[in-house]
Amino acid sequence: MQRSLATILGTLIAFAIGRNKFKGRSTTNLVIFLPMATPEVVLGASLLAMFLSIKFNPGFWPTIIAHVMFCISFVVVTVKARIASLDPRLEQAAMDLYANEFETFRRVTLPLVMPGIAGAALLAFSLSFDDFIITNFVSGTVTTFPKFVYTASARGIPAQANVIGSSMFFIALAIVIAGQLVGRRKKVK
């Protein structure tokens, strides 16, 4: 849930920053990079302090908010890099062929940016899936996978952790191999 929300919000922010000139754009870029540059312990402690100061007890929703917040930065950077590499002449050509702005976005821009969005979504998933420090601060009594593995490691790593870890490895490997095969197939054509 939080990865999808971070991907959607981050993509929208990346389009806004990458395509538009507005007052405060450099400040917005700085604010986007802050969670990436801040140590996780500092980020987790400050989020906990913020949630407690607004009388929002640690738990499920603070964990979702924290994960969205720190994943958005990575999504914005990834998608913005893809947007910056787009050739604007492709969109202009679509508009010259009488496509309106929505059709140009749907049929030209979005397919060209989609690899960046997919990469950003996978990055957000892996960062959120693996995060222990921030989650430990803001989750309260909610048990997430990293907290489960950490608390269970005192008794020995449980079999479920090995199964999930192996599954994640093989899924990632399958995605990489599929991407390589698709890339080779496109080069041959």
Sequence and secondary structure as in RCSB ss.txt:
>XXXX:A:sequence
MQRSLATILGTLIAFAIGRNKFKGRSTTNLVIFLPMATPEVVLGASLLAMFLSIKFNPGFWPTIIAHVMFCISFV
VVTVKARIASLDPRLEQAAMDLYANEFETFRRVTLPLVMPGIAGAALLAFSLSFDDFIITNFVSGTVTTFPKFVY
TASARGIPAQANVIGSSMFFIALAIVIAGQLVGRRKKVK
>XXXX:A:secstr
 HHHHHHHHHHHHHHHHHH   TTHHHHHHHHHHHHHS HHHHHHHHHHHHHHTT  SSHHHHHHHHHHHHHHHH
HHHHHHHHHTS HHHHHHHHHTT  HHHHIIIIIHHHHHHHHHHHHHHHHHHHHH  HHHHHH TT   HHHHHH
HHTTS   HHHHHHHHHHHHHHHHHHHHHHHHHHHHHH 
